[in-house]
Amino acid sequence: MTDSATPQHIAHDHRHRTSAAVDAAVGAGRDLGLPVTDARVLHDVFSVVVHLAPSPVVARIPTVLPHCESLDSLAHRQRAELDVARWLADQGTPVIPPSPLVPQEPVRRDGFSMTFWQFVEEDRGKEPDYVANSESVADLHVAMRAYPGRLSFLSAADPQFIAESLALLDTFPGLIGASDLERARREWQILEPFVRSRTAFEEAFPGIDLQPIHGDSPPANIFSGADGDLYSDFELVTLGPVEWDLAALGPVHESAYNCGAQRNGTRLLNENVLSFVNAVGMLRVIASLTLVPQLPKLVEYLKPAVDQWQTMPFAGGMAD
């Protein structure tokens, strides 16, 4: 972050980005034939989520993106997300589905790429139960196993983002110490081959099945709908070990998932794979420090994870 990036500048940039995303979503919705007279922002962190009222349609517009993410690569992810969510909905899995009122494909407008989803009333009085959600993820994995589409291996790890961010982080003063950055780079040298290569992963972890998985901490992405919980936000859907979806959540949530797996007759989480995905997940956290200039409040969310990473075994024990 440069010295000229004052809190006032940052706040202005954030408001401008949000306003531009809303305008793009409203314009795109109207172009698709939707009546939109009372657009409301429902959520605004990494994406701006807009209810295009009175239409029962929600637009999601990613606005905080890695430096290496192009609109083309973003649209590729969004197509996979829409296809998986549509397929799961067709199988009767409780998900927030794509909107049936518009074509189910990403829409590009004014420098944004967005997707459109069915509006669902939220049960605002319900507190998230992340332990119960973790058990429920075992059910989601069973549902996803038969998904017939092609997915890339561990694309949710964002290996290009991690590699480029670790190379750039010493140009972001104050976000990470030199010794921590050096550790992160050395860990990535060890872990990267197993993230980029399915063959290398399978050789390192024989007998661990790979399947379609959510990709982005599904226990935190279960939406409390007025008529029940719904799986949501499949933006990082990928092919990988089920452990990836429990990365960094800790023993209580892992145990809850195992209860769900036992109930379903599927395999329990593997400790060695958990160590691997936890280590990779922490490097994604370190890499995400490069997003702080776009989203300054990220620092307060990332710092506890960085502190935890400093206490963890080097490279998840993969260097032993």
C-alpha positions as CSV (number, residue, x, y, z in Angstrom):
1,M,0.0,0.0,0.0
2,T,1.4,3.4,-0.9
3,D,1.6,6.3,1.5
4,S,-1.0,8.2,-0.4
5,A,-3.6,5.4,0.2
6,T,-5.2,7.2,3.1
7,P,-8.3,5.7,4.9
8,Q,-10.4,8.4,3.2
9,H,-9.1,7.3,-0.2
10,I,-9.6,3.7,0.6
11,A,-13.2,4.3,1.8
12,H,-13.9,6.3,-1.4
13,D,-12.5,3.6,-3.6
14,H,-14.6,0.9,-1.8
15,R,-17.8,2.9,-2.1
16,H,-17.0,3.7,-5.8
17,R,-16.4,0.0,-6.5
18,T,-19.6,-1.1,-4.8
19,S,-21.6,1.6,-6.6
20,A,-20.1,0.6,-10.0
21,A,-20.9,-3.1,-9.3
22,V,-24.5,-2.3,-8.4
23,D,-25.0,-0.1,-11.5
24,A,-23.5,-2.9,-13.7
25,A,-25.8,-5.5,-12.1
26,V,-28.9,-3.3,-12.5
27,G,-28.0,-2.6,-16.1
28,A,-27.3,-6.2,-16.9
29,G,-30.5,-7.3,-15.2
30,R,-32.6,-4.9,-17.2
31,D,-30.9,-5.9,-20.4
32,L,-32.0,-9.5,-19.6
33,G,-35.6,-8.3,-19.2
34,L,-35.8,-8.2,-15.5
35,P,-37.8,-5.4,-13.8
36,V,-35.4,-3.7,-11.4
37,T,-36.6,-0.6,-9.5
38,D,-35.3,-1.2,-5.9
39,A,-31.9,-2.9,-6.0
40,R,-30.5,-3.6,-2.5
41,V,-27.0,-4.6,-1.5
42,L,-27.2,-7.8,0.6
43,H,-23.5,-8.4,1.1
44,D,-20.3,-6.6,0.3
45,V,-16.9,-8.1,1.0
46,F,-15.1,-10.0,-1.7
47,S,-18.2,-9.8,-3.9
48,V,-21.1,-7.3,-4.0
49,V,-24.3,-9.3,-3.7
50,V,-27.4,-7.4,-5.0
51,H,-31.1,-8.2,-4.8
52,L,-32.5,-6.9,-8.1
53,A,-35.9,-6.2,-6.5
54,P,-38.7,-6.6,-7.2
55,S,-37.4,-9.4,-9.3
56,P,-36.7,-12.6,-7.3
57,V,-33.1,-12.5,-8.6
58,V,-29.7,-11.9,-6.8
59,A,-26.6,-10.8,-8.7
60,R,-23.2,-11.7,-7.4
61,I,-20.4,-9.5,-8.7
62,P,-16.8,-10.4,-7.5
63,T,-15.0,-7.2,-6.9
64,V,-11.9,-8.0,-4.8
65,L,-9.8,-10.2,-7.1
66,P,-6.3,-11.6,-7.1
67,H,-3.9,-9.7,-9.4
68,C,-3.5,-12.8,-11.6
69,E,-7.3,-13.2,-12.1
70,S,-8.6,-12.1,-15.5
71,L,-12.3,-11.7,-16.4
72,D,-11.8,-14.7,-18.7
73,S,-10.5,-16.9,-15.9
74,L,-13.2,-15.6,-13.5
75,A,-15.9,-16.5,-16.0
76,H,-14.4,-20.0,-16.4
77,R,-14.8,-20.5,-12.6
78,Q,-18.3,-19.0,-12.7
79,R,-19.5,-21.4,-15.4
80,A,-18.3,-24.3,-13.3
81,E,-20.1,-22.9,-10.3
82,L,-23.4,-22.3,-12.1
83,D,-23.3,-25.8,-13.7
84,V,-22.6,-27.5,-10.4
85,A,-25.2,-25.6,-8.5
86,R,-27.8,-26.3,-11.3
87,W,-26.9,-30.0,-11.3
88,L,-27.2,-30.3,-7.5
89,A,-30.5,-28.5,-7.5
90,D,-31.8,-30.9,-10.2
91,Q,-30.8,-33.8,-8.0
92,G,-32.8,-32.4,-5.1
93,T,-29.8,-31.2,-3.1
94,P,-30.7,-28.2,-0.9
95,V,-28.7,-25.4,-2.7
96,I,-29.3,-21.9,-3.8
97,P,-29.9,-22.4,-7.5
98,P,-29.1,-20.2,-10.4
99,S,-32.0,-18.0,-11.4
100,P,-34.3,-19.7,-13.9
101,L,-35.4,-16.2,-15.2
102,V,-32.1,-15.5,-17.1
103,P,-29.6,-17.6,-19.0
104,Q,-27.4,-19.5,-16.6
105,E,-24.1,-18.2,-17.7
106,P,-21.8,-15.4,-16.5
107,V,-22.6,-11.9,-17.8
108,R,-19.9,-9.3,-18.4
109,R,-20.6,-5.6,-18.1
110,D,-18.6,-2.5,-17.3
111,G,-15.5,-4.4,-16.3
112,F,-17.3,-6.9,-14.1
113,S,-18.3,-10.6,-14.6
114,M,-21.4,-11.5,-12.7
115,T,-23.8,-14.4,-12.1
116,F,-27.5,-14.5,-11.2
117,W,-29.2,-16.6,-8.5
118,Q,-32.6,-17.3,-7.2
119,F,-33.5,-14.9,-4.3
120,V,-34.1,-16.7,-1.1
121,E,-35.4,-15.1,2.1
122,E,-32.9,-15.4,4.9
123,D,-33.7,-16.5,8.4
124,R,-32.0,-13.6,10.1
125,G,-32.8,-14.9,13.6
126,K,-30.8,-18.1,13.2
127,E,-27.2,-18.2,14.4
128,P,-24.9,-20.3,12.3
129,D,-24.0,-23.6,13.8
130,Y,-20.6,-24.4,12.2
131,V,-20.2,-27.7,14.0
132,A,-23.6,-29.0,12.7
133,N,-22.7,-27.5,9.3
134,S,-19.4,-29.5,9.3
135,E,-21.4,-32.7,9.8
136,S,-23.7,-31.6,7.0
137,V,-20.7,-31.2,4.6
138,A,-20.4,-35.0,4.5
139,D,-23.9,-35.1,3.0
140,L,-22.9,-32.5,0.4
141,H,-19.9,-34.6,-0.6
142,V,-22.1,-37.7,-1.1
143,A,-24.3,-35.5,-3.3
144,M,-21.4,-34.1,-5.3
145,R,-19.7,-37.4,-5.9
146,A,-21.7,-38.2,-9.1
147,Y,-21.4,-34.8,-10.7
148,P,-20.5,-35.6,-14.3
149,G,-18.8,-32.3,-15.3
150,R,-15.0,-31.9,-15.7
151,L,-13.3,-30.0,-12.9
152,S,-9.6,-29.1,-12.5
153,F,-7.5,-30.7,-9.7
154,L,-7.3,-28.5,-6.6
155,S,-7.9,-25.3,-8.5
156,A,-9.4,-23.9,-5.3
157,A,-5.9,-23.7,-3.9
158,D,-5.1,-21.0,-6.4
159,P,-1.5,-22.1,-7.0
160,Q,-0.8,-19.2,-9.4
161,F,-2.1,-16.7,-6.9
162,I,0.0,-18.2,-4.1
163,A,3.2,-18.3,-6.2
164,E,2.8,-14.7,-7.5
165,S,1.7,-13.3,-4.2
166,L,4.7,-14.8,-2.3
167,A,7.0,-13.3,-5.0
168,L,5.4,-9.9,-4.5
169,L,4.8,-9.7,-0.8
170,D,8.1,-8.0,0.1
171,T,6.8,-5.0,-1.9
172,F,3.9,-4.7,0.6
173,P,5.7,-3.2,3.6
174,G,4.3,-3.9,7.1
175,L,2.0,-6.8,6.1
176,I,4.5,-9.7,6.9
177,G,7.9,-10.0,8.5
178,A,10.9,-11.0,6.4
179,S,11.5,-14.2,8.3
180,D,7.8,-15.2,8.0
181,L,7.8,-14.5,4.2
182,E,11.0,-16.6,3.8
183,R,9.4,-19.5,5.7
184,A,6.2,-19.2,3.5
185,R,8.3,-19.3,0.3
186,R,10.3,-22.3,1.5
187,E,7.0,-24.1,2.4
188,W,5.6,-23.4,-1.0
189,Q,8.6,-24.9,-2.7
190,I,7.8,-28.2,-0.9
191,L,4.0,-28.1,-1.2
192,E,3.6,-26.6,-4.7
193,P,4.3,-29.9,-6.7
194,F,1.5,-31.7,-4.8
195,V,-1.0,-28.8,-5.5
196,R,-0.2,-28.5,-9.2
197,S,0.0,-32.2,-10.1
198,R,-2.7,-34.8,-9.4
199,T,-0.2,-37.5,-10.1
200,A,2.2,-36.1,-7.5
201,F,-0.6,-35.9,-5.0
202,E,-1.8,-39.4,-5.6
203,E,1.8,-40.7,-5.2
204,A,2.2,-38.8,-1.9
205,F,-1.2,-39.9,-0.6
206,P,-2.0,-43.4,-2.0
207,G,-5.5,-44.6,-1.6
208,I,-7.0,-41.1,-1.1
209,D,-9.9,-40.8,-3.4
210,L,-10.6,-37.5,-5.3
211,Q,-14.0,-36.2,-6.1
212,P,-15.9,-33.0,-6.8
213,I,-15.8,-30.8,-3.6
214,H,-17.1,-27.4,-2.7
215,G,-13.7,-25.7,-2.5
216,D,-14.4,-22.8,-0.2
217,S,-15.0,-23.8,3.4
218,P,-18.6,-25.0,3.0
219,P,-19.4,-25.0,6.7
220,A,-19.1,-21.2,6.5
221,N,-21.1,-21.1,3.3
222,I,-24.4,-22.7,4.3
223,F,-27.2,-20.1,4.0
224,S,-29.9,-20.0,6.6
225,G,-33.0,-19.8,4.4
226,A,-36.4,-19.1,5.8
227,D,-37.4,-22.6,4.8
228,G,-34.2,-24.4,5.8
229,D,-30.4,-24.4,5.2
230,L,-29.0,-24.3,1.7
231,Y,-25.5,-24.9,0.4
232,S,-24.2,-21.9,-1.4
233,D,-21.2,-20.1,-3.0
234,F,-19.6,-22.8,-5.1
235,E,-17.2,-20.3,-6.6
236,L,-14.1,-22.4,-6.0
237,V,-15.6,-25.8,-6.9
238,T,-12.9,-28.2,-7.7
239,L,-11.7,-31.8,-7.8
240,G,-9.8,-32.8,-4.7
241,P,-9.8,-34.7,-1.4
242,V,-12.7,-34.1,0.9
243,E,-10.2,-32.8,3.5
244,W,-9.9,-29.6,1.6
245,D,-13.4,-28.5,2.6
246,L,-12.4,-28.8,6.3
247,A,-9.1,-27.1,6.0
248,A,-8.1,-24.9,9.0
249,L,-11.3,-25.6,10.9
250,G,-9.8,-27.6,13.7
251,P,-10.5,-30.9,15.6
252,V,-14.1,-30.2,16.7
253,H,-15.3,-29.5,13.2
254,E,-13.3,-32.5,11.8
255,S,-14.9,-34.7,14.4
256,A,-18.3,-33.5,13.4
257,Y,-17.6,-34.2,9.7
258,N,-16.5,-37.7,10.7
259,C,-19.8,-38.3,12.4
260,G,-21.5,-37.4,9.1
261,A,-19.2,-39.6,7.1
262,Q,-19.9,-42.6,9.5
263,R,-23.6,-42.0,9.1
264,N,-23.2,-42.0,5.3
265,G,-20.8,-45.0,5.2
266,T,-18.1,-42.9,3.6
267,R,-14.4,-42.6,4.7
268,L,-13.2,-40.6,7.6
269,L,-10.8,-37.7,7.2
270,N,-7.2,-38.7,6.8
271,E,-4.8,-37.0,9.2
272,N,-1.9,-36.8,6.7
273,V,-4.1,-35.2,4.1
274,L,-5.5,-32.8,6.7
275,S,-2.0,-31.7,7.6
276,F,-1.3,-31.0,3.9
277,V,-4.4,-29.1,3.1
278,N,-4.1,-27.1,6.4
279,A,-0.5,-26.1,5.3
280,V,-1.7,-25.1,1.8
281,G,-4.7,-23.2,3.2
282,M,-2.4,-21.2,5.4
283,L,-0.2,-20.2,2.4
284,R,-3.4,-19.0,0.7
285,V,-4.0,-16.9,3.8
286,I,-0.4,-15.4,3.5
287,A,-1.0,-14.8,-0.2
288,S,-4.3,-13.0,0.6
289,L,-2.3,-10.3,2.3
290,T,-1.7,-8.9,-1.2
291,L,-5.5,-8.2,-1.3
292,V,-5.4,-5.9,1.7
293,P,-4.9,-2.7,-0.4
294,Q,-8.3,-3.5,-2.0
295,L,-10.0,-4.6,1.2
296,P,-8.1,-3.1,4.3
297,K,-10.3,-4.8,6.9
298,L,-8.9,-8.2,5.7
299,V,-6.0,-7.6,8.0
300,E,-8.1,-8.1,11.1
301,Y,-9.4,-11.4,9.7
302,L,-6.1,-12.7,8.5
303,K,-3.9,-11.9,11.5
304,P,-5.2,-14.7,13.8
305,A,-4.6,-17.2,11.0
306,V,-1.1,-15.9,10.4
307,D,-0.5,-16.2,14.2
308,Q,-1.7,-19.7,14.1
309,W,0.4,-20.6,11.1
310,Q,3.5,-19.5,13.0
311,T,2.9,-22.3,15.5
312,M,2.2,-25.1,13.0
313,P,4.6,-27.7,11.7
314,F,6.7,-26.5,8.8
315,A,5.0,-27.4,5.5
316,G,2.5,-29.6,7.3
317,G,5.2,-32.1,8.0
318,M,5.7,-32.8,4.3
319,A,9.4,-31.9,4.6
320,D,10.1,-34.7,7.1
